[in-house]
Amino acid sequence: MTDSDLSDLLSDRSTTDQATVADLVSEFGNITSFPLGRPRTPEPEDRERRSFRTIWISDVHLGTKGCNAEMLIDFLDTTDSETMYLVGDIIDGWRLKKKFYWPAAHNDIVWRIMKRARRGTRVVYIPGNHDEMFRQFTGLNFGGIEIRRAAFHDTADGRRLMVLHGDEFDAVMLSHRWLAFVGDHAYHLMMKLNVTVNTVRRWLGKPYWSLSKAAKHKVKNAVEFIGKYEEAVARAAGERGVDGVVCGHIHTAEFRNFEHNGKPVEYWNDGDWVEGCNALVEHHDGRMEILHWADEIKRREAAPGDAPVAEPADPALEAA
Ligand SMILES: [Mn+2]
């Protein structure tokens, strides 16, 4: 991607045409006919929330079975922030078009985000490649949710970060299939499967073929791809003269420090809610942190303050 493409991307005028009134009416018709019912599980009102200055989440993939909705609902119900960035691939339009899948929990998430905006959180939605149908609304505001192609974020300690989904840098546009090979678990399963595959191949009189070798090759390629991607995104941020970049897209939460012309450039990836269940947060002093929500839940459940209170002894039994 050239620098001029990037300037277009970062200006309020997006590279895609602005929606016309006619577009809006026809698309809005679709949006209103979308089965956005009342939430199944209402937000708990009295729950104490961890307060952050900023929250970034992306790659939720609502509308797919892969989305870890329960975990995200827990996150949304126990946190709050002044600003929230939805960094793309929130709704998986690609999959929804093929097969409509919209469980109550996915509805609950949309509802919670809309309610957050109404409560006063600044919500900025930067559509990704899976929800690119919303990119035509760049510059518009739906129920307090600003739709942007990309954004700049100024941290409390004065760093300027560029925020974008990141598919712009995925030159190969690799499908996410290879992600399945990244996990260790998947890899071991692969090795077991290898035995079965070759037993069958032997029955069929076919020569030995190493599935695990094929997988290993995939893993190596995946690791290489992630490294190259991170570098490309950081370089683009460096060229813009900002202090760092926040993106999503590759489902790999990560913080890395790069350098561009002797100046440090921070690379932050807010991960996903399919496998990692990650959020990137900025604390009120500007310090940033990647949260792994499964670990946060474990920690919360182990904290003595939150331990279930023992039932008071039955006075009748005490007297006896
Ligand atoms: Mn994406």
Residues whose N, C-alpha, C, O or C-beta is under 5 A from the ligand:
A	BS01	MN	D89 G128 N129 H130 D167 H249
